[in-house]
Every structure is written in structure tokens, then in C-alpha cells.
């Protein structure tokens, strides 16, 4: 039986990053990916003449992702575009091009709210911290580490301690007197997201969001090509069923088709709940496994994929931005199992369009659009499927509910693009159960563990994180291994796991 130096379970961004660090250093590396393509939550797909980005529509670097791509030799193979953001509601309509533009627009919409200027003063302070200690294209804080740089962080530590909590976000937003607007400021984003992430998103929307021209899947195609150039092996449609253990070491992985692969080291880059529940349950103490199983995750998404009979230039002119948020009101809703049947009709929506950056996404005279909002995999008795597994056929009631929810998002989108429904050439929808099926993320979670500081499974153990396991040759990477989750943590944890598996320092350069 062939033995690998390392086997990586999962071909999302974290897994592919780890595999590239391993294979690039001459390690005989195998990636097992359960889907027919790599990418995970960042993957894209084609339906007929239309291409859609399935989950993430763009992402931030924060001085971590791009430097890692540069080290691995993939950054220059992609042409990067910086998307523009627009915020719309019945009261305001502005582009997030600068803090001044956002602050002035909100102040004009709510002239009696002097607290807007106070709140944006604090948001700017977070932006100054991010600007000082990160650059989209460089890795200054971690790669260029020095005592001088560490001492430069010292004055910020008291503020960081405050910013890293939800309680401080509530306090900072309390300067807004309008109850609805205050709820909007204090709740937009992930559930109970600390102040630093709320303020950080404003900074990132202005300075540091990026899109790989040609689509998100084009990026993962490049990563897979680079793996093969390094001599690594990629197997698709190969789902790991269990990890076999001997003593304190993993010895092999068994796929659901019965294939067995042995290696000296393993990196798990999949859903953490599945790791402790079924992939390697014998490795973890029952109390730890129970906590992991009960831990709250980030929200799932409902996505509607539309091919429309409208020229890309006309759509782009109407939208004015690649990402357009529409808020029908200021109550931020987080759907759950008992939410009302019409919950998605009252949700914010995000309309995404990258026609100019990806002209092959639609035929001439047409455009590809993606509508998104938060949802829940548990809603309406798991979308009328009951307790059936993700692999069982969906009942007709599921399809009817999915169609009705998609209709609600389309109606909301017509506040931005009037007459949209009449121009639809193709439509489909991805529910949280769809995400769970194709990415294997429990409940369709979009970013790993909850961002809430008091609820996160990782936040209370930041120095331990979840990269190491009780097995000396099994590491974890991906957005479950670090707090907060998302693209940045996936790439960073992949680098760390790849380095450690090679016997290198955890942030050592490639």
C-alpha cells in the first residue's frame, strides 16, 4: 500500500493552502476532496450558459491572504478586482467609498442623530489600527515580527480588549437615539459580533475586499494546478469516512467507498463537528465532543442564482456597485427553527453582480446575479425535510418552500432592479441544506464557529485554538480552527498546519 508523507482531508481554501505548503517543500501529499471540485464555501458552478459564485462573493486579505498566495506562487496568476459596496434603505442610498461618504449620508438621512458622528469616530479609530498593522499585500504583523513591532501594539492593547467584545459594541452604539437605527448599527453582521469586526467591516468594504476575475472557482483552479506542479495529488469525489488510529497516532483514512490511504501525517480541513462526531470520535474526550456538538455556528445563507435578460453594462449602471445591500427596515433578523414562514421577505438582501470582471458568466445580452441573505438550516423543520440526512432525496414540500423563499428575495431585489422577475431566463436557489450537502459544513454554516465572543467554541481558548488535536500527527485547519472564522482564518490556519506538518515554525516563510 502506498504511503504518503501527508494526507489533507478537504479541498477548501484551508486544505489547499496546507497541501501547497507541504507539497511545495517536497512532501508526498494527497488531497481528498468529497466534492467534484475544490473550493468549499468559496466554490463556483456553471448552469447552462451562466456561471455563479456559490457562497463567498468576494473576500478580504487583511495582510494575510495575499501574502500567503504570493509565497505559494499563485497571487500573480490571478487578476484581482476591488469591488464597490452600496447601502440602500427607504431612508438612505450611498456608496461605501469612504468614511466621510458613509457618515455624511447617514447624517443626512437622520439629521437629529448627532451620535452618528461619535460612532464613526470610534469606527475610524479601529480603521487606523487596521491600517497601521496590516496591508492587503504584505504580512507585516506576523511575517516581519520584531520587538519593535510588538511594542508598537502596546498602546492599542486596552482598546483591543474593549473592541473584542459584544458588550462594548452595544455600548458604542448606544449613542444612537433612534431605536431602529441603533438596532441596525448594533446587530448587522454575524450574530452578536464584537465591535472590532463591526467597525472592521467598514474599513474592509472601503479598502480591502477583492474578487478574482473569472470567478471564485478560477482561483481554486489555479490552486489545484499549483498543487500538481509541486507534485501533489488531488482526488475528487473522495469523501473521508473515518480516520483509523493506533495509539496516539493516526495511521490511515478510509473513504466512504472503502479505499484506504496511509500517511505519516494528516491535516483535517473539514467540518469540526463531523470530525468529533464521526471521522475520529475515538480521539476526543466525551465532554469535549459534547461541547463541540452543542457549540453555536455562524449563520447560513439562502442564495438565489439568476440568469437575466439584461445586458451586463445596463445592470452595472443600474447597480453602480458589485455588492448592493438593501435593508427594507432596521430590524436585523437572525432566522432560526421557529421563525415565521415569511421571514425571508423581511430580511436584508445582498445583490452581487460581477459581469465586467467575469464576462463569461453570461451570454451576450444577459447577466448573472446572485441574491443572498441569512437563513437557518433548522427553519421549518429543516426546510420540510425532517430529520433526513443531506443525502436523501428532497420531498416536494422542500422544493416548494425553497421556491417560495427565493420568490421573496426576488421581490426584495426589485426595489433595486424594478421588473427583475420578468427578465429571468434561469433561476435556482441554494438553501442552508444545499450548502451543507455540497460543502459538508454543519447546517450550512458560512464561517465556522460563532463570532460572538461569549458563545464561540474557540474564542475562550485563543492560545490553544483548535489546530492541534490529541493525536500527535493530526492537525486541523480551515475556518473552524481559529477565531474568527472565514477566509482569512482558513488561509492562515492552512499555512500554520502546513508548516507544522513539515516540522517548520508555524509562521515560517515558504
C-alpha positions, 0 to 999 in steps of 0.5 A: 500500500502506498504511503504518503508523507501527508494526507489533507482531508478537504479541498477548501481554501484551508486544505489547499493552502496546507497541501501547497505548503507541504507539497511545495517543500517536497512532501508526498501529499494527497488531497481528498476532496468529497466534492467534484471540485475544490473550493468549499464555501468559496466554490463556483458552478456553471448552469447552462450558459451562466456561471455563479459564485456559490457562497463567498462573493468576494473576500478580504486579505487583511495582510494575510491572504495575499501574502500567503498566495504570493509565497505559494506562487499563485497571487500573480496568476490571478487578476484581482478586482476591488469591488464597490459596496452600496447601502440602500434603505427607504431612508438612505442610498450611498456608496461605501467609498469612504468614511466621510461618504458613509457618515455624511449620508447617514447624517443626512438621512437622520439629521437629529442623530448627532451620535452618528458622528461619535460612532464613526469616530470610534469606527475610524479609530479601529480603521487606523489600527487596521491600517497601521498593522496590516496591508492587503499585500504584505504580512507585516504583523506576523511575517516581519515580527520584531520587538519593535513591532510588538511594542508598537501594539502596546498602546492599542492593547486596552482598546483591543480588549474593549473592541473584542467584545459584544458588550462594548459594541452595544455600548458604542452604539448606544449613542444612537437615539433612534431605536431602529437605527441603533438596532441596525448599527448594533446587530448587522453582521454575524450574530452578536459580533464584537465591535472590532469586526463591526467597525472592521467591516467598514474599513474592509468594504472601503479598502480591502475586499477583492474578487478574482476575475473569472470567478471564485472557482478560477482561483481554486483552479489555479490552486489545484494546478499549483498543487500538481506542479509541486507534485501533489495529488488531488482526488475528487469525489473522495469523501473521508469516512473515518480516520483509523488510529493506533495509539496516539497516532493516526495511521490511515483514512478510509473513504466512504467507498472503502479505499484506504490511504496511509500517511505519516501525517494528516491535516483535517480541513473539514467540518469540526463537528463531523470530525468529533462526531464521526471521522475520529470520535475515538480521539476526543474526550466525551465532554469535549465532543459534547461541547463541540456538538452543542457549540453555536455556528455562524449563520447560513445563507439562502442564495438565489442564482439568476440568469437575466435578460439584461445586458451586463453594462445596463445592470452595472449602471443600474447597480453602480456597485458589485455588492448592493445591500438593501435593508427594507427596515432596521430590524436585523433578523437572525432566522432560526427553527421557529421563525415565521414562514415569511421571514425571508421577505423581511430580511436584508438582501445582498445583490452581487453582480460581477459581469465586467470582471467575469464576462463569461458568466453570461451570454451576450445580452444577459447577466448573472446575479446572485441574491443572498441573505441569512437563513437557518438550516433548522427553519421549518423543520429543516426546510420540510425535510425532517430529520433526513440526512443531506443525502436523501432525496428532497420531498416536494414540500422542500422544493416548494418552500425553497421556491417560495423563499427565493420568490421573496428575495426576488421581490426584495431585489426589485426595489433595486432592479424594478421588473427583475422577475420578468427578465429571468431566463434561469433561476435556482436557489441554494438553501442552508441544506444545499450548502451543507450537502455540497460543502459538508459544513454543519447546517450550512454554516458560512464561517465556522464557529460563532463570532460572538465572543461569549458563545464561540467554541474557540474564542475562550481558548485563543492560545490553544485554538483548535489546530492541534488535536490529541493525536500527535500527527493530526492537525486541523485547519480551515475556518473552524480552527481559529477565531474568527472564522472565514477566509482569512482564518482558513488561509492562515490556519492552512499555512500554520498546519502546513508548516507544522506538518513539515516540522517548520515554525508555524509562521515560517516563510515558504 
